Amino acid sequence: MCEETPLESCNHSPYRFSSLIFMVLLLCCYMSSNLNIHNFFCSLQPPSCDEAKETNEDCAIVLELSESDPYFDKKKMLLQNKGFNPKKRVSLKSSSSPSWISATLKVMLQIARIIHLDEVELYFCQDDACSPVEFYSPRNEVEALNSILSLLDISNSSGKCLQMNVLQELREAIVSMIRDVRDNNCVKTTILENQSVDKEECLLQWGERNGMRTRLQIAYVEGAGRGSIAREDLNVGDTALEIPVSIVISEELVYTSDMFHILEKIGGISLETMLLLWSMKERHNCTSKFKIYFDALPKNFNTGLSFGLDAIMALEGTLLFEEIVQAKQHLCDQYGELFPSLCDDHPDIFPRELYTWEQFLWACELWYSNSMNVMFPDGKLRTCLIPIAGFLNHSLHPHILQYGKVDTTANSLKFRLSRPCSAGEQCFLSYGHFSSSHLISFYGFLPQGDNPYDIIPVDIDATEDDSITSNSTHMVRGTWLSRNHNIFYYGLPLPLLDHLRRIQSPILQYNTLLQANLENEMEVLGRLRSIFDCVMKNLGAVDLHDRENTSWDVRLAVEFKDLQRRIISSILSSCDTGLKLVKNEWCRCLAEDSRG
C-alpha cells in the first residue's frame, strides 16, 4: 500500500509538537485521532519493553511488557487470555528443526503483537477475539516482527550466544515474514518524468556536501507530489537516509540569532514559536546556510489551515468543521498577540513585509507538516526541521517506523527500513497513528486505502462498569475493517456494544440466545442505529457537483465528507443486518416456547 499526498506542491515529514502556540491545535488533533500521548512518540526508538539475555548455559530471548506502558493492564489481560505472562523467556536450542523455528516464532509473534498494540487497535481487537486470524494490522505486524528482529540482533552482536546458527535461522524466517507483509500491500510507483526536480537535486547536492548520505532520489510521483524513490533494492535494517545534526534546524539557531534577546523577554513564548518567527525571516536571507533548503520548499502547503470559506462550509456536519474553525481562530489570535507590536517596536529585526499574516500562516504550515521531535544525546527532545527528510511521504504501510533519535556514534539521524523497498519504489515513513481529519488539517491530504485510525468518538454517559473495564471512551470506525460480523458482534466494537448492553439491562447475561437477552440486543442495536441515523442526516445530501473543476480545498473537504458518510453507512448497515440476525433468533425462541 503506497500513499499519497495528492497535492504536488506539498511535501511532508513527521509532525511532532509541544509548544504553547500549538497546544490548542494538538487538543483538536487528539479529539480527532483519540490517541494517547504515549503513542505520540512511539516511533522515536525501539521499544524498551523488550530485551535479550544470555547466560553461560544457554541463550534466551526475553519479551516483556513494560509496566510503564499506559495500557499495561489491558495488554496483560490479553496476554493472560492467550496463556502468556507479561514476561516471556524463550530459550534457544543448540540445534533446531523447521517445526521448532515455526512454533517458536509463532509464540514470540503472538506476544510481540500484543505488546505493540496501540490504543485504537487495543479497543477494536476485542471484536475479533473469536477469529482464528491473529493478524491485527500491517503496522502492528511489521513493528512486532522488527522488535523480535532487534532482540535477535542484540544477542547476535553480543557474541555471547553459542546458538548463532539458531539466531540466524530465526532472523531469516522473520525477514521472510516481513517481506510477505510488504508484498501484500505494495502499490506500483509511477514517476512523472516531465516534472523538473532541479531545486530538489540542488538540495541533495547541498546535503551531500554537508555530510548527508542517501540511497534515495527525489521525483514527482503520480498522485503523491514529490517523493523519495529507492535508487537500489533496500533490505530490512538498511539506512535509506542519514542526516548529520549539523544541518538540522533546531533551537540552537534561535539562541544565536539577532531576535533572541527580544523574544526571550516575551512572557510565555515557547522555543517552537521562536523558531517559527526565525524561519519567517531566514526564508528570505540570501546568505543563509539554509537558503537552498528554503528555496526548495513549496510556496503553498495547502493544508486544512489554508481552507477557504467554501471548503470549511463543505465540512459542515463533521467534527473536522469545528476543528479547523477553532485552529484557524487560534492562529489568528496568536498572530494578533505578536504583531504588529513586534514590527512597531523592533522594525529593524522584524520588518513588516516579512511578518504578514500570509507569511505567518506559511511558517505555521511549514512547522506543522515538516517538523519532528528529535531526541538528542543530552536526553532533550527538540522540535526540528530536517532538510531532505521532508521528501519522505506518509503511508498507512510505511517502510520506516523508527526514527528521530540522534545516533551518538555518527552524530546523525538515521532512517532505517523496517520492511524492504525495491529499486524504483517510493520509500515511505509513518507520520504517526493519525486519523484522516488530522492528516487533512496539518498535512493537506487523505491517505489512500482504509485508515484504521479513522474513528468517530461516541459520547455516551459512563457506567460504573466502565471504571472496571477501563473503557470510558468509546468510538466507532468502518465496520468493513472487522472480521467478525456474527451475532452479538456485527462488525461493531465490542466495548461499545457491551457498554450499551449494561445501560439497557445491567442484570442480563449477554451473548446468550435467550429471549430476554435477544430483546435487550434489539434495543441496543436500535439505539445505536438511531444515534448514527442522526449523524448521517447532519452530514446533509451528497454533493454531486463537478469535483474535478473545483478548488483543491473544496475537493478535499468533499472527499473527507464522503469518507464520513461511508463509515456511518457501514455502521447503519451493520445495525440493520444485526437486527435481522437477532430477530430471527428471537422468533426461533418464541417458536420453541410455543411448542413447549
C-alpha positions as CSV (number, residue, x, y, z in Angstrom):
1,M,0.0,0.0,0.0
2,C,1.6,3.2,-1.0
3,E,0.5,6.8,-0.4
4,E,-0.5,9.6,-1.0
5,T,0.0,13.3,-0.9
6,P,-2.4,14.4,-3.6
7,L,-1.1,17.9,-3.9
8,E,2.0,18.1,-6.0
9,S,3.2,21.3,-4.3
10,C,3.2,19.7,-0.9
11,N,5.7,17.5,0.9
12,H,5.6,16.2,4.4
13,S,7.8,14.8,7.1
14,P,7.0,13.7,10.6
15,Y,4.9,16.1,12.6
16,R,5.7,16.4,16.3
17,F,5.0,19.4,18.6
18,S,5.0,20.5,22.2
19,S,4.9,24.3,22.0
20,L,2.3,26.6,23.6
21,I,1.3,28.1,20.2
22,F,0.3,24.6,19.1
23,M,-1.4,23.4,22.2
24,V,-5.0,24.1,21.2
25,L,-4.4,22.5,17.8
26,L,-3.0,19.4,19.4
27,L,-6.1,19.1,21.5
28,C,-8.1,19.2,18.4
29,C,-5.9,16.5,16.8
30,Y,-6.3,14.4,19.9
31,M,-10.0,14.7,19.7
32,S,-10.0,13.5,16.1
33,S,-7.4,10.7,16.5
34,N,-8.4,9.7,20.0
35,L,-4.8,8.5,20.6
36,N,-2.9,8.5,23.9
37,I,0.1,10.8,24.0
38,H,2.2,7.8,24.7
39,N,1.8,6.8,21.0
40,F,2.8,10.4,20.0
41,F,6.4,9.5,20.4
42,C,6.2,5.7,19.6
43,S,8.4,6.0,16.5
44,L,11.4,7.6,18.3
45,Q,13.2,4.4,19.3
46,P,12.9,0.6,19.6
47,P,10.5,-0.3,22.4
48,S,12.3,-0.6,25.8
49,C,9.9,-3.3,26.9
50,D,11.9,-6.0,25.0
51,E,15.3,-7.3,25.9
52,A,17.7,-10.0,25.0
53,K,19.6,-12.0,27.7
54,E,22.4,-14.6,27.6
55,T,23.8,-16.9,30.2
56,N,26.7,-19.4,30.1
57,E,24.2,-22.2,29.9
58,D,22.1,-21.0,27.0
59,C,20.9,-18.1,25.0
60,A,17.4,-16.7,25.7
61,I,15.2,-14.0,24.2
62,V,13.1,-12.2,26.7
63,L,9.9,-10.4,25.6
64,E,8.5,-8.2,28.4
65,L,5.5,-5.9,28.6
66,S,6.7,-2.8,30.3
67,E,4.8,-1.8,33.5
68,S,5.1,1.8,32.3
69,D,3.0,1.0,29.2
70,P,-0.2,3.2,29.6
71,Y,-2.2,0.2,28.5
72,F,-0.4,-2.3,30.7
73,D,-3.5,-3.8,32.4
74,K,-5.4,-4.3,29.2
75,K,-2.4,-5.9,27.4
76,K,-1.6,-8.0,30.4
77,M,-5.1,-9.4,30.4
78,L,-4.9,-10.1,26.6
79,L,-1.6,-11.9,27.1
80,Q,-3.0,-14.0,30.0
81,N,-6.1,-14.9,28.0
82,K,-3.7,-16.4,25.4
83,G,-1.8,-18.3,28.1
84,F,1.2,-15.9,28.4
85,N,2.7,-13.9,31.2
86,P,3.8,-10.3,30.8
87,K,7.4,-11.6,30.7
88,K,8.2,-14.5,28.5
89,R,11.7,-16.1,28.3
90,V,12.4,-18.1,25.1
91,S,15.4,-20.4,25.4
92,L,17.2,-21.2,22.2
93,K,18.3,-24.7,21.5
94,S,21.8,-25.6,20.2
95,S,20.1,-27.0,17.1
96,S,16.7,-26.5,15.6
97,S,14.2,-28.1,13.3
98,P,11.9,-26.2,10.9
99,S,9.0,-27.1,13.1
100,W,10.7,-25.7,16.2
101,I,11.6,-22.5,14.4
102,S,7.9,-22.1,13.3
103,A,6.5,-22.9,16.7
104,T,8.9,-20.6,18.5
105,L,8.3,-17.7,16.1
106,K,4.5,-18.2,16.5
107,V,4.7,-17.8,20.2
108,M,7.1,-14.8,20.1
109,L,5.0,-13.0,17.4
110,Q,1.7,-13.5,19.4
111,I,3.3,-11.8,22.4
112,A,5.0,-9.1,20.4
113,R,1.8,-8.2,18.6
114,I,0.0,-7.6,21.9
115,I,3.0,-5.6,23.3
116,H,2.9,-3.3,20.3
117,L,-0.9,-2.7,20.1
118,D,-1.8,1.0,20.2
119,E,-4.9,2.4,21.8
120,V,-7.2,2.1,18.7
121,E,-6.0,-1.4,17.9
122,L,-6.5,-2.4,21.5
123,Y,-10.0,-1.1,21.5
124,F,-11.1,-2.8,18.3
125,C,-9.2,-6.0,18.6
126,Q,-11.8,-7.4,21.0
127,D,-14.2,-7.6,18.1
128,D,-12.1,-10.3,16.5
129,A,-11.4,-12.3,19.7
130,C,-13.1,-15.3,18.3
131,S,-11.4,-15.1,14.9
132,P,-8.7,-17.7,14.2
133,V,-6.6,-14.9,12.5
134,E,-4.0,-13.4,14.8
135,F,-3.1,-10.5,12.5
136,Y,-4.1,-7.1,13.9
137,S,-2.8,-4.6,11.3
138,P,0.1,-4.2,8.8
139,R,1.6,-1.6,11.1
140,N,1.4,-3.8,14.2
141,E,2.7,-6.8,12.3
142,V,5.8,-5.0,10.9
143,E,6.5,-3.4,14.3
144,A,6.2,-6.6,16.2
145,L,8.4,-8.5,13.7
146,N,11.0,-5.8,13.9
147,S,11.0,-5.8,17.7
148,I,11.9,-9.5,17.6
149,L,14.5,-8.9,15.0
150,S,16.1,-6.2,17.2
151,L,16.3,-8.7,20.1
152,L,18.0,-11.3,17.9
153,D,20.5,-8.7,16.6
154,I,21.3,-7.7,20.1
155,S,22.1,-11.3,21.0
156,N,24.0,-11.8,17.8
157,S,26.1,-8.7,18.2
158,S,27.0,-9.5,21.9
159,G,29.0,-12.6,20.7
160,K,28.0,-14.4,23.9
161,C,25.3,-16.6,22.5
162,L,26.5,-20.0,21.4
163,Q,23.4,-20.8,19.3
164,M,24.5,-18.4,16.5
165,N,23.1,-20.8,13.8
166,V,19.7,-20.7,15.5
167,L,19.7,-16.9,15.8
168,Q,20.4,-16.8,12.1
169,E,17.6,-19.2,11.2
170,L,15.2,-17.2,13.3
171,R,16.3,-14.0,11.7
172,E,15.9,-15.3,8.1
173,A,12.4,-16.5,9.0
174,I,11.4,-13.1,10.4
175,V,12.8,-11.2,7.4
176,S,10.8,-13.5,5.1
177,M,7.7,-12.8,7.1
178,I,8.3,-9.1,6.9
179,R,8.7,-9.4,3.1
180,D,5.3,-11.2,3.0
181,V,3.7,-8.2,4.7
182,R,5.4,-5.9,2.2
183,D,4.2,-8.0,-0.8
184,N,0.5,-7.9,0.3
185,N,0.4,-4.1,0.5
186,C,2.7,-2.8,-2.4
187,V,1.4,-0.4,-5.0
188,K,3.2,0.5,-8.2
189,T,5.1,3.8,-8.2
190,T,4.6,5.9,-11.4
191,I,7.2,8.6,-11.8
192,L,6.2,11.7,-13.7
193,E,9.2,12.3,-15.9
194,N,8.0,15.7,-17.3
195,Q,8.3,17.4,-13.9
196,S,11.6,19.3,-13.1
197,V,13.4,18.4,-9.9
198,D,16.3,20.9,-10.3
199,K,15.7,22.5,-6.9
200,E,15.4,19.2,-5.3
201,E,18.7,18.0,-6.9
202,C,20.4,21.2,-5.7
203,L,19.2,20.4,-2.2
204,L,20.5,16.8,-2.4
205,Q,23.9,18.1,-3.6
206,W,24.0,20.7,-0.7
207,G,23.2,17.9,1.7
208,E,25.9,15.6,0.4
209,R,28.4,18.4,0.6
210,N,27.5,18.7,4.3
211,G,27.7,15.0,5.1
212,M,24.3,13.7,4.2
213,R,24.1,10.2,2.8
214,T,21.2,8.8,0.9
215,R,20.2,5.8,-1.2
216,L,17.1,7.7,-2.4
217,Q,16.4,10.1,-5.2
218,I,13.7,12.7,-5.4
219,A,11.0,12.6,-8.1
220,Y,7.4,13.6,-8.8
221,V,5.1,10.7,-8.3
222,E,1.7,10.3,-9.7
223,G,-0.9,11.1,-7.0
224,A,1.8,11.9,-4.4
225,G,3.6,15.1,-5.5
226,R,7.3,14.9,-4.6
227,G,8.5,11.7,-3.1
228,S,11.6,9.7,-2.2
229,I,12.4,6.8,-4.6
230,A,14.8,4.0,-3.8
231,R,17.9,4.0,-6.1
232,E,18.6,0.4,-5.3
233,D,17.0,-2.6,-3.5
234,L,16.9,-1.8,0.2
235,N,16.5,-4.5,2.8
236,V,15.3,-4.6,6.4
237,G,17.7,-2.6,8.6
238,D,19.3,-0.7,5.7
239,T,19.8,3.0,6.2
240,A,17.9,4.8,3.4
241,L,18.8,8.3,4.6
242,E,21.3,9.7,7.1
243,I,21.2,13.4,8.0
244,P,24.1,15.0,10.1
245,V,23.0,17.0,13.1
246,S,24.9,20.0,11.6
247,I,22.2,20.6,9.0
248,V,19.2,20.1,11.3
249,I,17.3,23.3,12.1
250,S,16.8,23.4,15.8
251,E,16.5,25.9,18.7
252,E,20.3,26.4,18.8
253,L,19.9,28.7,15.7
254,V,17.5,30.9,17.6
255,Y,19.9,31.4,20.5
256,T,22.5,32.8,18.2
257,S,20.1,35.0,16.2
258,D,19.5,38.8,16.5
259,M,16.0,38.3,17.7
260,F,16.5,36.0,20.7
261,H,17.3,38.9,23.1
262,I,13.9,40.4,22.2
263,L,11.8,37.2,22.1
264,E,13.1,35.8,25.4
265,K,11.6,38.8,27.2
266,I,8.1,37.9,26.0
267,G,6.3,36.0,28.8
268,G,5.0,32.6,27.9
269,I,6.6,32.4,24.4
270,S,7.9,28.9,23.6
271,L,11.1,27.9,21.7
272,E,8.9,26.5,19.0
273,T,7.2,29.8,18.4
274,M,10.7,31.5,18.4
275,L,11.8,29.0,15.7
276,L,8.7,29.8,13.7
277,L,9.4,33.5,13.8
278,W,13.1,32.8,13.0
279,S,12.2,30.8,9.9
280,M,9.9,33.6,8.6
281,K,12.9,35.8,8.3
282,E,15.6,33.2,7.5
283,R,13.5,32.2,4.5
284,H,14.4,35.5,2.8
285,N,18.0,35.6,3.9
286,C,20.2,35.4,0.8
287,T,23.3,34.5,2.8
288,S,21.6,31.8,4.9
289,K,23.2,28.4,5.3
290,F,19.8,27.0,4.6
291,K,18.9,29.1,1.6
292,I,18.8,26.1,-0.7
293,Y,16.5,24.3,1.7
294,F,14.1,27.2,1.9
295,D,14.2,27.7,-1.9
296,A,13.1,24.0,-2.3
297,L,10.0,24.4,-0.1
298,P,6.6,24.9,-1.7
299,K,5.1,28.4,-1.9
300,N,1.8,27.0,-0.6
301,F,1.4,23.9,1.7
302,N,-2.3,23.6,1.1
303,T,-3.2,22.1,4.4
304,G,-6.5,22.4,6.2
305,L,-5.3,25.5,7.9
306,S,-5.5,27.2,4.4
307,F,-9.0,26.1,3.7
308,G,-11.2,28.9,2.3
309,L,-14.8,29.6,3.4
310,D,-16.4,27.3,0.7
311,A,-14.2,24.4,1.8
312,I,-15.0,25.0,5.5
313,M,-18.7,25.2,4.8
314,A,-18.5,21.9,2.8
315,L,-17.3,20.3,6.0
316,E,-20.4,21.3,8.0
317,G,-21.8,18.4,10.0
318,T,-18.4,16.9,10.6
319,L,-16.0,17.2,13.6
320,L,-13.4,18.5,11.2
321,F,-15.5,21.6,10.6
322,E,-15.2,22.6,14.3
323,E,-11.6,21.6,14.5
324,I,-10.4,23.7,11.5
325,V,-12.5,26.7,12.6
326,Q,-11.0,26.6,16.1
327,A,-7.5,26.0,14.8
328,K,-7.7,29.0,12.4
329,Q,-9.1,31.2,15.1
330,H,-6.3,30.1,17.4
331,L,-3.6,31.0,14.9
332,C,-5.3,34.4,14.3
333,D,-5.2,35.1,18.0
334,Q,-1.6,34.1,18.3
335,Y,-0.6,36.3,15.4
336,G,-2.5,39.2,16.9
337,E,-0.6,38.8,20.2
338,L,2.7,39.2,18.4
339,F,2.0,41.6,15.6
340,P,2.1,44.4,14.7
341,S,3.7,45.2,18.1
342,L,7.0,43.4,17.3
343,C,7.2,45.2,14.0
344,D,6.4,48.5,15.6
345,D,8.9,48.2,18.4
346,H,11.7,46.5,16.5
347,P,11.3,47.3,12.8
348,D,15.0,46.5,12.0
349,I,14.6,43.0,13.4
350,F,11.0,42.3,12.4
351,P,10.4,44.0,9.1
352,R,6.7,44.4,8.5
353,E,6.9,43.0,4.9
354,L,8.3,39.7,6.3
355,Y,5.8,39.3,9.1
356,T,2.4,39.5,7.4
357,W,-0.4,37.1,8.2
358,E,0.2,35.2,5.0
359,Q,3.9,34.7,5.9
360,F,2.9,33.6,9.4
361,L,0.4,31.1,8.1
362,W,3.0,29.7,5.7
363,A,5.5,29.2,8.6
364,C,2.9,27.6,10.8
365,E,2.1,25.1,8.0
366,L,5.8,24.5,7.4
367,W,6.4,23.5,11.0
368,Y,3.2,21.5,11.3
369,S,3.8,19.5,8.2
370,N,7.6,19.2,8.2
371,S,8.9,19.3,11.8
372,M,9.6,16.4,14.0
373,N,10.8,16.0,17.6
374,V,14.4,14.7,17.8
375,M,15.9,13.1,20.8
376,F,19.4,14.5,21.2
377,P,22.3,12.8,23.2
378,D,21.7,15.1,26.2
379,G,18.3,13.4,26.5
380,K,16.3,16.5,25.5
381,L,13.6,16.3,22.9
382,R,13.8,19.3,20.4
383,T,11.4,20.3,17.7
384,C,13.4,20.5,14.4
385,L,13.2,20.8,10.7
386,I,15.1,18.1,8.9
387,P,16.2,19.1,5.4
388,I,15.6,16.4,2.7
389,A,13.7,14.1,5.1
390,G,10.7,16.2,4.2
391,F,10.5,14.4,0.9
392,L,9.6,11.1,2.7
393,N,5.8,10.8,2.3
394,H,3.4,9.2,4.7
395,S,1.8,5.8,4.2
396,L,-0.5,3.5,6.1
397,H,2.1,0.8,5.5
398,P,5.4,2.6,5.7
399,H,8.9,1.3,5.2
400,I,10.4,3.4,8.0
401,L,8.8,3.1,11.5
402,Q,11.6,4.1,13.9
403,Y,13.3,7.4,13.6
404,G,14.0,10.7,15.4
405,K,16.9,9.7,17.7
406,V,20.4,11.0,17.1
407,D,23.0,8.3,16.6
408,T,25.6,9.3,19.1
409,T,28.4,7.5,17.2
410,A,27.8,9.3,13.9
411,N,26.1,12.3,15.4
412,S,23.4,12.0,12.8
413,L,19.8,10.9,12.2
414,K,19.4,7.6,10.5
415,F,16.2,6.5,8.7
416,R,16.4,2.7,8.7
417,L,14.0,0.4,6.9
418,S,11.5,-1.8,8.8
419,R,10.5,-3.5,5.6
420,P,12.2,-3.9,2.2
421,C,11.9,-1.3,-0.5
422,S,12.6,-2.2,-4.1
423,A,14.6,-0.1,-6.5
424,G,12.3,2.4,-8.2
425,E,9.7,2.1,-5.4
426,Q,8.7,5.1,-3.3
427,C,10.0,4.9,0.2
428,F,7.6,5.9,2.9
429,L,7.7,6.6,6.6
430,S,4.9,7.0,9.2
431,Y,4.0,10.4,10.5
432,G,2.1,8.8,13.3
433,H,-1.1,7.0,14.1
434,F,-3.3,9.7,12.7
435,S,-6.9,10.0,11.5
436,S,-7.6,11.4,8.1
437,S,-9.0,14.6,9.7
438,H,-5.6,15.1,11.3
439,L,-3.8,14.5,8.1
440,I,-6.0,16.9,6.2
441,S,-5.7,19.6,8.9
442,F,-1.9,19.6,9.2
443,Y,-0.6,17.9,6.0
444,G,-3.3,18.5,3.4
445,F,-4.1,15.0,2.1
446,L,-6.3,12.0,2.5
447,P,-4.3,8.7,2.7
448,Q,-5.1,6.0,0.2
449,G,-6.6,2.9,1.5
450,D,-8.5,2.1,4.7
451,N,-7.1,4.1,7.5
452,P,-7.7,2.2,10.8
453,Y,-7.4,5.4,12.7
454,D,-10.5,7.0,11.0
455,I,-12.6,6.7,14.2
456,I,-15.7,8.7,15.3
457,P,-15.9,9.3,19.0
458,V,-19.2,8.3,20.6
459,D,-20.3,10.4,23.6
460,I,-22.3,8.2,25.9
461,D,-22.6,8.5,29.7
462,A,-20.2,6.3,31.5
463,T,-21.5,3.5,33.8
464,E,-19.9,2.0,36.9
465,D,-18.7,-0.9,34.9
466,D,-16.7,1.3,32.7
467,S,-14.3,2.0,35.6
468,I,-13.8,-1.7,35.8
469,T,-13.3,-2.3,32.0
470,S,-11.2,0.9,31.6
471,N,-13.3,1.8,28.6
472,S,-14.8,5.2,29.5
473,T,-14.2,6.5,25.9
474,H,-16.0,4.8,23.1
475,M,-15.6,5.0,19.3
476,V,-16.6,3.5,16.0
477,R,-15.0,3.1,12.6
478,G,-15.8,1.5,9.3
479,T,-17.2,-1.9,10.0
480,W,-15.5,-3.3,6.9
481,L,-12.4,-3.4,9.0
482,S,-13.8,-6.0,11.3
483,R,-13.5,-9.7,10.6
484,N,-16.4,-10.7,13.0
485,H,-19.9,-10.0,11.8
486,N,-21.6,-12.8,13.7
487,I,-24.5,-12.3,16.1
488,F,-23.5,-10.3,19.2
489,Y,-20.6,-8.7,17.2
490,Y,-22.0,-7.4,13.8
491,G,-18.6,-5.8,12.9
492,L,-19.2,-3.2,15.6
493,P,-16.8,-2.5,18.5
494,L,-17.5,-4.9,21.4
495,P,-16.6,-2.4,24.2
496,L,-19.3,-0.1,22.9
497,L,-21.9,-2.8,22.5
498,D,-21.2,-4.1,26.0
499,H,-21.5,-0.6,27.4
500,L,-24.9,-0.1,25.7
501,R,-26.0,-3.6,26.9
502,R,-25.1,-2.7,30.5
503,I,-27.1,0.6,30.2
504,Q,-30.1,-1.2,28.8
505,S,-30.2,-4.1,31.2
506,P,-27.4,-4.4,33.8
507,I,-28.5,-7.8,35.1
508,L,-28.8,-9.9,31.9
509,Q,-26.2,-12.4,30.8
510,Y,-25.0,-11.2,27.4
511,N,-24.2,-13.3,24.3
512,T,-26.8,-16.0,25.1
513,L,-29.7,-16.9,22.8
514,L,-32.3,-16.3,25.5
515,Q,-35.5,-14.4,24.7
516,A,-34.9,-11.6,27.3
517,N,-31.3,-11.2,26.1
518,L,-32.3,-11.1,22.4
519,E,-34.9,-8.4,23.2
520,N,-32.3,-6.4,25.0
521,E,-30.0,-6.8,22.0
522,M,-32.6,-5.4,19.6
523,E,-33.0,-2.4,21.9
524,V,-29.2,-1.8,21.9
525,L,-28.9,-2.1,18.1
526,G,-32.0,0.1,17.7
527,R,-30.5,2.8,19.9
528,L,-27.1,2.7,18.1
529,R,-28.9,2.9,14.7
530,S,-30.9,5.9,15.9
531,I,-27.7,7.7,17.1
532,F,-25.9,7.3,13.7
533,D,-29.0,8.0,11.7
534,C,-29.0,11.5,13.2
535,V,-25.3,11.8,12.4
536,M,-25.9,10.9,8.8
537,K,-28.7,13.4,8.5
538,N,-26.4,16.1,9.9
539,L,-23.9,15.5,7.0
540,G,-26.6,16.6,4.5
541,A,-27.1,15.5,0.9
542,V,-24.2,14.1,-1.2
543,D,-22.5,16.8,-3.3
544,L,-22.8,15.8,-6.9
545,H,-21.1,18.8,-8.5
546,D,-18.1,18.5,-10.9
547,R,-15.3,17.9,-8.4
548,E,-12.5,17.9,-11.0
549,N,-13.1,21.6,-11.7
550,T,-13.5,22.7,-8.0
551,S,-10.7,24.2,-5.9
552,W,-8.2,21.9,-4.2
553,D,-9.6,22.7,-0.7
554,V,-13.3,22.2,-1.6
555,R,-12.4,18.9,-3.4
556,L,-10.5,17.7,-0.3
557,A,-13.4,18.7,2.0
558,V,-16.0,16.9,-0.1
559,E,-13.8,13.7,-0.2
560,F,-13.5,13.8,3.5
561,K,-17.2,14.1,4.0
562,D,-17.7,11.2,1.6
563,L,-15.4,9.1,3.8
564,Q,-17.5,10.1,6.9
565,R,-20.7,9.0,5.0
566,R,-19.1,5.7,4.1
567,I,-18.1,5.0,7.7
568,I,-21.5,5.9,9.1
569,S,-23.3,4.0,6.3
570,S,-21.4,0.9,7.3
571,I,-22.4,1.3,10.9
572,L,-26.1,1.7,9.9
573,S,-25.8,-1.4,7.6
574,S,-24.3,-3.5,10.4
575,C,-27.1,-2.4,12.8
576,D,-29.7,-3.4,10.2
577,T,-28.0,-6.8,9.5
578,G,-27.6,-7.4,13.2
579,L,-31.3,-6.6,13.9
580,K,-32.3,-9.2,11.3
581,L,-29.9,-11.8,12.8
582,V,-31.3,-11.2,16.3
583,K,-34.9,-11.1,15.3
584,N,-34.5,-14.4,13.5
585,E,-33.1,-16.0,16.7
586,W,-35.8,-14.3,18.8
587,C,-38.6,-15.7,16.5
588,R,-36.9,-19.2,16.9
589,C,-37.0,-18.8,20.7
590,L,-40.7,-17.9,20.5
591,A,-41.5,-20.9,18.3
592,E,-39.7,-23.2,20.7
593,D,-41.5,-21.8,23.6
594,S,-44.9,-22.2,21.9
595,R,-44.1,-25.9,21.2
596,G,-43.5,-26.3,24.9
